Amino acid sequence: MNHLNLSFAACGFLGIYHLGAASALLKHGGTMLKAVKVFAGASAGSLAATVLLTAPDKIKESKDFIYTFSEDVRKETLGAVTPRYDFMNRLREGIEAILPHKAHEIAENCLYISITNTKSRENCLVSSFASREELIKVLLASCFVPVYAGIQAVEYRGEKWFDGGFTNGLPLLPTGRTVTVSPFCGRQDICPEDKGHVDLYFNIAMQDVLLSPANFERLRQALFPPSHAKMESIFQDGFEDAVKFLRSENWNSVDRI
């Protein structure tokens, strides 16, 4: 564990899974977290990475925000794409309420956020933030799904950007080992395990995902959040899957579980 990175996959409202995994790592994975040099993520994964790095004490508050946000979307006739529903403004409100004032300083060169350029369609991993507002803009860009979240892409440093999940949905860092987290069953370190399936995978923006009915249902839930009870179950799945991973690695802090 000389150099670890921790990366969270793009996953929409299934980001609740990431918060469950983050909770387990905070409670039982202290040994691992001390070795993590870089946190990374795309879309909802970038939000989870940012909270875990800059505001680990705000995991519960983040969880409550996702529940409220999900409930708001479920109430809309067409979900997030309902005319006049301002998805991005609601997301900004949550981010601003949770991030500490010096979040950008904590994140500098320790947080990598995946975003996509609207013109070139090329991916960019942003790791330097001039201000808290700039960090917020990059997070919003990483979460901006065209049409679903609005019409106008997010402007950052004079260019327009959208969801990093389209081009690099699970950032892997070039140095050290990157521990990967995803709410989709696949080849990630921390992820659900679907049983009774054909062992076929498909790649979604750098993320190997199992071809299974459960994963197709998860794709739907990522855009159209399920009930509060189901969200709570997904949170718990993230927690338990992270614990399984820690046990499989035989890291010291697991002994206290």
C-alpha positions as CSV (number, residue, x, y, z in Angstrom):
1,M,0.0,0.0,0.0
2,N,2.8,2.4,-0.8
3,H,0.7,4.4,-3.3
4,L,-3.1,3.9,-3.6
5,N,-5.6,5.8,-5.6
6,L,-9.4,5.6,-5.1
7,S,-11.7,6.1,-8.1
8,F,-15.5,6.3,-8.1
9,A,-17.5,5.4,-11.3
10,A,-20.1,7.6,-13.1
11,C,-23.5,6.3,-12.0
12,G,-26.1,9.1,-11.7
13,F,-28.5,8.6,-8.7
14,L,-26.7,5.4,-7.9
15,G,-24.1,7.6,-6.3
16,I,-25.9,6.5,-3.1
17,Y,-23.9,3.3,-3.5
18,H,-20.7,5.3,-3.4
19,L,-21.7,6.9,-0.2
20,G,-22.3,3.5,1.4
21,A,-18.9,2.4,0.3
22,A,-17.3,5.6,1.5
23,S,-19.0,5.1,4.9
24,A,-17.5,1.6,5.2
25,L,-14.1,2.8,4.3
26,L,-14.2,5.6,6.9
27,K,-15.5,3.2,9.6
28,H,-13.3,0.2,8.8
29,G,-10.7,1.1,6.2
30,G,-8.6,3.7,8.0
31,T,-5.4,1.8,7.1
32,M,-6.3,1.9,3.4
33,L,-7.4,5.6,3.4
34,K,-4.2,6.7,4.9
35,A,-2.4,5.2,1.9
36,V,-4.6,6.9,-0.7
37,K,-2.8,9.7,-2.5
38,V,-5.3,10.6,-5.2
39,F,-9.1,10.5,-5.2
40,A,-10.8,10.4,-8.6
41,G,-14.3,10.2,-10.2
42,A,-16.6,10.9,-13.0
43,S,-20.1,12.4,-12.7
44,A,-21.7,11.2,-9.4
45,G,-18.5,9.5,-8.7
46,S,-16.6,12.8,-8.7
47,L,-19.0,14.1,-6.0
48,A,-18.4,11.1,-3.8
49,A,-14.6,11.4,-4.3
50,T,-14.8,15.1,-3.4
51,V,-16.8,14.6,-0.3
52,L,-14.6,11.7,1.0
53,L,-11.5,13.8,0.5
54,T,-12.6,17.3,1.5
55,A,-15.6,16.7,3.9
56,P,-15.6,13.1,5.2
57,D,-17.8,14.3,8.1
58,K,-20.5,15.3,5.6
59,I,-21.3,11.7,4.4
60,K,-24.6,11.7,6.2
61,E,-25.5,15.1,5.0
62,S,-24.6,14.1,1.4
63,K,-26.8,11.0,1.8
64,D,-29.7,13.1,3.0
65,F,-29.3,15.4,0.1
66,I,-29.4,12.5,-2.4
67,Y,-32.6,11.3,-0.8
68,T,-34.2,14.7,-1.0
69,F,-32.9,15.3,-4.6
70,S,-34.2,11.9,-5.7
71,E,-37.6,12.6,-4.1
72,D,-37.8,15.9,-6.0
73,V,-37.1,14.2,-9.3
74,R,-39.6,11.4,-8.7
75,K,-42.3,14.0,-8.1
76,E,-41.8,15.5,-11.5
77,T,-44.0,14.2,-14.3
78,L,-41.0,13.4,-16.6
79,G,-38.4,13.2,-13.9
80,A,-35.3,15.4,-14.4
81,V,-36.3,16.3,-18.0
82,T,-39.6,17.9,-16.9
83,P,-39.7,21.4,-18.5
84,R,-38.8,24.1,-16.1
85,Y,-37.2,21.7,-13.6
86,D,-33.7,23.1,-13.0
87,F,-31.7,20.0,-12.3
88,M,-28.3,21.7,-12.3
89,N,-29.4,24.5,-10.0
90,R,-30.7,21.9,-7.5
91,L,-27.4,20.0,-7.7
92,R,-25.4,23.2,-7.2
93,E,-27.3,24.0,-4.1
94,G,-26.4,20.6,-2.6
95,I,-22.7,21.0,-3.5
96,E,-22.5,24.5,-2.1
97,A,-24.1,23.4,1.2
98,I,-21.7,20.5,1.7
99,L,-18.3,21.6,0.5
100,P,-16.1,23.4,3.1
101,H,-14.7,26.8,2.3
102,K,-11.2,25.5,1.6
103,A,-12.3,22.5,-0.4
104,H,-10.3,23.6,-3.4
105,E,-7.1,23.8,-1.4
106,I,-7.6,20.3,0.0
107,A,-8.4,19.0,-3.5
108,E,-5.4,20.6,-5.2
109,N,-3.5,17.7,-7.0
110,C,-5.3,15.2,-4.8
111,L,-8.6,15.1,-6.6
112,Y,-9.0,14.2,-10.3
113,I,-12.4,15.0,-11.9
114,S,-13.3,13.6,-15.3
115,I,-15.0,16.0,-17.8
116,T,-15.7,16.0,-21.5
117,N,-15.1,18.9,-23.9
118,T,-18.2,19.8,-26.0
119,K,-16.2,20.6,-29.2
120,S,-13.4,18.0,-29.3
121,R,-15.3,15.3,-27.3
122,E,-12.0,14.7,-25.6
123,N,-11.7,13.8,-22.0
124,C,-9.9,15.9,-19.4
125,L,-8.9,15.0,-15.8
126,V,-8.9,18.2,-13.8
127,S,-6.8,18.3,-10.7
128,S,-6.0,22.0,-10.1
129,F,-8.6,24.4,-8.8
130,A,-8.1,28.1,-8.5
131,S,-11.0,28.6,-6.2
132,R,-13.9,26.9,-4.5
133,E,-16.2,28.2,-7.2
134,E,-14.0,26.7,-9.9
135,L,-14.1,23.3,-8.1
136,I,-17.9,23.6,-8.1
137,K,-18.0,24.4,-11.8
138,V,-15.8,21.3,-12.6
139,L,-18.0,19.1,-10.5
140,L,-21.1,20.4,-12.2
141,A,-19.5,19.9,-15.6
142,S,-18.7,16.3,-14.7
143,C,-22.4,15.7,-13.8
144,F,-23.9,17.5,-16.8
145,V,-25.8,15.0,-19.0
146,P,-26.9,16.9,-22.2
147,V,-30.7,17.3,-22.5
148,Y,-31.3,15.2,-19.3
149,A,-29.8,17.9,-17.0
150,G,-30.4,20.9,-19.3
151,I,-29.4,22.4,-22.6
152,Q,-26.5,24.7,-21.8
153,A,-23.2,22.9,-21.0
154,V,-21.1,24.1,-18.1
155,E,-18.5,26.8,-18.9
156,Y,-15.1,26.3,-17.3
157,R,-12.0,28.4,-18.3
158,G,-13.6,29.7,-21.4
159,E,-14.8,26.3,-22.8
160,K,-17.9,24.3,-22.5
161,W,-17.9,20.9,-20.8
162,F,-20.2,18.0,-20.1
163,D,-20.4,14.7,-18.2
164,G,-17.0,13.0,-17.9
165,G,-18.8,9.6,-17.8
166,F,-19.2,9.7,-21.5
167,T,-15.5,9.5,-22.2
168,N,-13.9,8.2,-19.0
169,G,-16.4,7.0,-16.5
170,L,-13.9,5.4,-14.1
171,P,-10.5,7.2,-14.1
172,L,-7.5,5.1,-13.5
173,L,-4.3,6.9,-12.4
174,P,-0.9,6.2,-14.0
175,T,1.0,5.8,-10.8
176,G,0.3,3.2,-8.1
177,R,-2.8,1.0,-7.8
178,T,-6.2,2.4,-8.4
179,V,-9.0,0.9,-6.3
180,T,-12.2,1.2,-8.2
181,V,-15.8,1.5,-6.9
182,S,-18.9,1.1,-9.0
183,P,-22.6,0.3,-8.3
184,F,-22.6,-1.8,-11.5
185,C,-21.5,-5.4,-11.4
186,G,-18.3,-5.8,-13.3
187,R,-14.5,-6.0,-12.9
188,Q,-14.3,-3.3,-10.3
189,D,-12.7,-3.8,-6.9
190,I,-15.8,-2.7,-5.0
191,C,-19.1,-3.5,-6.8
192,P,-22.1,-5.8,-6.6
193,E,-22.0,-9.4,-7.6
194,D,-24.7,-10.7,-9.9
195,K,-25.2,-14.5,-9.7
196,G,-26.5,-16.9,-12.4
197,H,-25.3,-14.9,-15.4
198,V,-23.4,-15.4,-18.6
199,D,-19.9,-14.1,-18.2
200,L,-20.1,-11.4,-20.8
201,Y,-19.0,-7.8,-20.4
202,F,-19.4,-4.6,-22.2
203,N,-17.3,-1.4,-21.9
204,I,-19.0,1.9,-21.0
205,A,-16.6,4.8,-21.1
206,M,-13.6,2.8,-19.7
207,Q,-15.7,0.7,-17.3
208,D,-16.2,-3.0,-17.8
209,V,-19.8,-3.9,-16.9
210,L,-21.4,-7.3,-16.8
211,L,-24.1,-8.1,-19.3
212,S,-26.9,-8.9,-16.8
213,P,-30.6,-7.9,-16.3
214,A,-29.7,-6.4,-12.9
215,N,-27.2,-4.1,-14.5
216,F,-29.8,-2.9,-17.1
217,E,-32.1,-2.1,-14.2
218,R,-29.3,-0.2,-12.5
219,L,-28.8,1.8,-15.7
220,R,-32.4,2.8,-15.5
221,Q,-32.2,3.7,-11.8
222,A,-29.1,5.9,-12.4
223,L,-31.4,8.3,-14.4
224,F,-34.7,7.6,-12.7
225,P,-34.1,7.3,-9.0
226,P,-35.9,4.4,-7.3
227,S,-37.9,4.6,-4.0
228,H,-36.4,5.8,-0.8
229,A,-36.4,2.2,0.6
230,K,-34.5,1.0,-2.5
231,M,-32.0,3.8,-2.2
232,E,-31.4,2.8,1.4
233,S,-30.8,-0.8,0.3
234,I,-28.4,0.4,-2.4
235,F,-26.5,2.4,0.2
236,Q,-26.2,-0.7,2.4
237,D,-25.0,-2.7,-0.5
238,G,-22.2,-0.2,-1.1
239,F,-21.3,-0.5,2.6
240,E,-21.2,-4.3,2.6
241,D,-19.4,-4.6,-0.7
242,A,-16.7,-2.3,0.6
243,V,-16.3,-4.3,3.8
244,K,-15.9,-7.5,1.7
245,F,-13.2,-5.8,-0.3
246,L,-11.3,-4.7,2.8
247,R,-11.5,-8.3,4.1
248,S,-10.3,-9.7,0.9
249,E,-7.2,-7.5,1.1
250,N,-6.6,-8.5,4.7
251,W,-6.0,-4.9,5.8
252,N,-5.5,-4.4,9.5
253,S,-8.4,-2.1,10.3
254,V,-10.8,-4.8,9.1
255,D,-10.0,-6.8,12.2
256,R,-12.2,-4.5,14.2
257,I,-15.3,-5.2,12.1
